[in-house]
């Protein structure tokens, strides 16, 4: 293997067709590998990163990429100490994924300090590209503003004006509640109350009862992963929707829908950056991914890891450098383009702009088989999907 | 009261009672195992999780419904527990408590890791049995039938266990075997087998709680990991090894936690531990524990 690589490389150099780079790049996939977010990121993100490296044909282009991975257990302190070790001792050039906003903010801080590259796919707090933005951080897949913008706007248009939030009490949940509240108020709605619970939770009946008592039109779930699954399950049990209230699960991953079952999830509106059955590019990726991950289809987070690794490698190839500033400047100056997210661009604060989609979960009768879960309701064009530079509150330029 | 309408208060009290049902069932199993075997069973949460998974497997692979799962699961998981006791835990009786704790903690990590590897963490769907679907409007809250069933089932099982251990001949043998195994053995009673069965029984209770939990909580490998810490606090508050203490503090703390969720949700994850600290300071043996 090594011999072939060496031969190919020397052949390439001899022919002068490929840039004689011979750069060693080490990327780290840092995410939850054992807790509530392990299925939506976890090993699947590592698989996605490796697929990106293979699809990019990095070796042939003279870029020798190695991937390392670790479990941050959704804890900011663990995340930052792994990031520090990776940058200081293990020679990692860029960190990818990092779900859990509090952990992502910690990694962003360390990355800035060490002047490396951090491309986040798993986390969603707008603070990452807002008031805590960093020149070294890019947020690829989604954020709380985009989620609120997709789901909340649609429900308000349907006349559902009063909202009650059940919120996971940490950076992400708070950001999601704040961003959604803002949109609700801007469009003439009201927020009648909220229940902030310690993350992660398992029994949500107390909060559901409070929400039921509030008589709000919509109960907004500002949480994610297993917490959302449990809240949905218990909401069905307490007859929330039969009572006339709607549930807005603000962040739903396809793995969550799979865990709830279509009986519980049917009709739910989902704002997502990616769905495997979107076009030929995503279907091809989805099938190749599933073949490597026990038949599971990729989540938008895993798709984001694929696309972001691809774009990073493109930058390394184009600039013939892995200097953080050079690579980041190139990424922000050039449009993004990949088979999963299509064409897009990156704002100076690191926010990647791409189209977002509003889906509705199919009923069991509509679904033709495993992982056939969503139908498209609307496409939210990139320019409307995310906060502008001015809105974000980021002071970089 | 406290600026909260009475209706909401009743609702939260009832919900607390439901959570208390799970605490009571789990802490009961722990108390039985600690009381009779002097083993701090850290694998309890993992075995509870196994209970939920076995119920799911029975339904998914064999088409066996909830009611049969309620019967079969505790037996299957209990047998697994007996196997663990026979092959591993029984080797540690002559050593300090700490070794049993470490062994069962290691087992918990192993079991959870295996399930995580095989089934992922996002959970598996398990629907409420048709007979218990729906619910009743009590005026102050909507009570799902299934939750009412959980309270009843838990109360019945707790009462039956108490009677079994405190009032029957078998229970008397057991209590005697803990006091003086050599003497009880001399009367011709197979003490090691009695102990294996006790461990299996305690594990069976955990598995039963797991089956009861499957339709309302997502069936996932981490479901027991967080719970076991709380349940240990419940057992410590009730008094290690006290069956009555485990049941009473299980229900009581469920209610207190439920009220905290209503008044100050941010504090709901620590309230039990605060109470534990206070109880340990005031009454180190726990509310119902005998001071050694």
Contacts between the chains, C-beta under 8 A, distances in Angstrom:
chain1	res1	chain2	res2	distance
A	34	B	116	6.4
A	34	B	121	7.2
A	34	B	222	7.9
A	35	B	121	6.7
A	35	B	222	6.6
A	36	B	121	6.4
A	36	B	222	7.0
A	37	B	121	7.9
A	38	B	116	7.3
A	38	B	120	7.1
A	38	B	121	4.4
A	39	B	120	4.5
A	39	B	121	5.1
A	39	B	122	4.0
A	40	B	122	7.1
A	42	B	121	7.8
A	169	B	265	7.7
A	169	B	266	6.1
A	195	B	261	7.9
A	195	B	265	5.2
A	196	B	265	5.7
A	196	B	266	6.1
A	197	B	261	7.4
A	197	B	265	5.0
A	197	B	266	7.8
A	197	B	268	6.8
A	198	B	265	7.6
A	198	B	266	6.5
A	198	B	268	6.4
A	198	B	269	3.9
A	200	B	226	7.4
A	202	B	217	5.5
A	202	B	223	6.9
A	202	B	226	6.9
A	202	B	227	7.4
A	203	B	19	5.8
A	203	B	217	7.3
A	205	B	15	4.9
A	205	B	18	7.2
A	205	B	147	7.6
A	206	B	12	5.9
A	206	B	15	5.4
A	206	B	258	5.9
A	206	B	261	3.7
A	206	B	262	5.8
A	206	B	265	7.5
A	206	B	268	7.9
A	207	B	261	7.0
A	207	B	265	6.9
A	209	B	8	7.3
A	209	B	11	5.0
A	209	B	12	6.9
A	209	B	15	6.5
A	209	B	141	6.0
A	210	B	8	7.2
A	210	B	262	6.9
A	212	B	141	7.9
A	212	B	142	7.1
A	213	B	5	7.9
A	213	B	7	7.5
A	213	B	8	5.6
A	213	B	11	7.6
A	225	B	122	6.8
A	226	B	121	6.9
A	226	B	122	6.3
A	226	B	123	5.9
A	226	B	218	5.9
A	226	B	220	6.2
A	226	B	222	7.5
A	229	B	122	6.7
A	229	B	123	5.5
A	229	B	218	4.7
A	230	B	123	8.0
A	230	B	217	6.0
A	230	B	218	5.2
A	233	B	216	6.7
A	233	B	217	7.6
A	233	B	218	6.4
A	234	B	216	6.2
A	237	B	128	6.8
A	237	B	135	7.6
A	237	B	144	4.6
A	237	B	146	6.5
A	237	B	147	7.5
A	237	B	216	6.3
A	238	B	135	7.3
A	238	B	142	5.7
A	238	B	144	6.0
A	239	B	134	7.8
A	239	B	135	6.1
A	239	B	142	5.5
A	239	B	144	7.4
A	243	B	142	7.4
A	255	B	120	7.6
A	255	B	122	4.4
A	256	B	122	6.3
A	258	B	122	6.8
A	259	B	122	4.3
A	259	B	123	4.1
A	259	B	124	6.6
A	259	B	125	6.4
A	259	B	218	5.9
A	259	B	220	7.7
A	260	B	125	6.2
A	261	B	125	3.4
A	261	B	127	7.2
A	263	B	125	7.7
A	263	B	127	6.8
A	264	B	125	7.1
A	296	B	120	7.4
